[in-house]
Amino acid sequence: MERPETDFRDDPYLRDIVERNLEVSAQCVIDIANRIISIEGAPHPPDYRTAIIRLGEVGVIDPEFAEDLAPLAGFRNILVHQYLDIDWSIVYGNLSRLNELRRFDEAIRSWLASEEE
């Protein structure tokens, strides 16, 4: 993020926007993971974190990247279930993960293209 954390902490509208968009992004990753797992016929994961890791196991994304991305599921749970006690420093810190979301997008697009062939 180009704005300093102090601006982020002091602007409730910006916090709301960031929080909601990160929550939706994390949920999209999880939903996509679960759908692809189903398509691939892989075992159903017991939780959201494992769903992301399973994408690495079935070769949709790099396994190391899957391990790096998997904590996003826990972050999503914090946003969804602890909305009164959110640590805004953690939310701000997760903005640095936007490149991981872009990388995930590219990997899924690549997987989709290979499925069309």
Residue pairs with C-beta under 8 A, 6 or more apart in sequence:
1 8
1 18
1 92
1 95
3 14
5 89
5 92
7 14
8 14
8 15
8 18
8 88
8 92
9 15
9 88
9 92
15 88
15 91
18 91
18 92
18 95
19 79
19 86
19 91
22 75
22 79
22 91
22 94
22 95
23 76
23 79
23 80
25 101
26 72
26 73
26 75
26 76
26 79
27 76
29 52
29 69
29 72
29 73
29 101
29 104
30 48
30 51
30 52
30 73
30 76
32 108
33 45
33 48
33 51
33 52
33 54
33 55
34 45
34 51
36 55
36 58
36 60
36 108
36 111
37 43
37 44
37 45
37 51
37 54
37 55
37 58
38 44
40 58
40 60
42 54
42 57
42 58
43 54
45 51
45 53
45 54
47 73
48 73
48 76
48 77
49 70
49 71
49 73
49 74
50 70
51 73
52 66
52 69
52 70
52 72
52 73
53 63
53 66
53 67
53 70
54 66
55 61
55 66
56 62
56 63
56 64
56 65
56 66
56 67
57 63
57 66
60 107
60 108
60 111
61 69
61 104
61 107
61 108
61 111
62 107
65 100
65 103
65 104
65 107
68 100
69 100
69 104
72 97
72 100
75 90
75 94
78 86
78 90
79 86
79 91
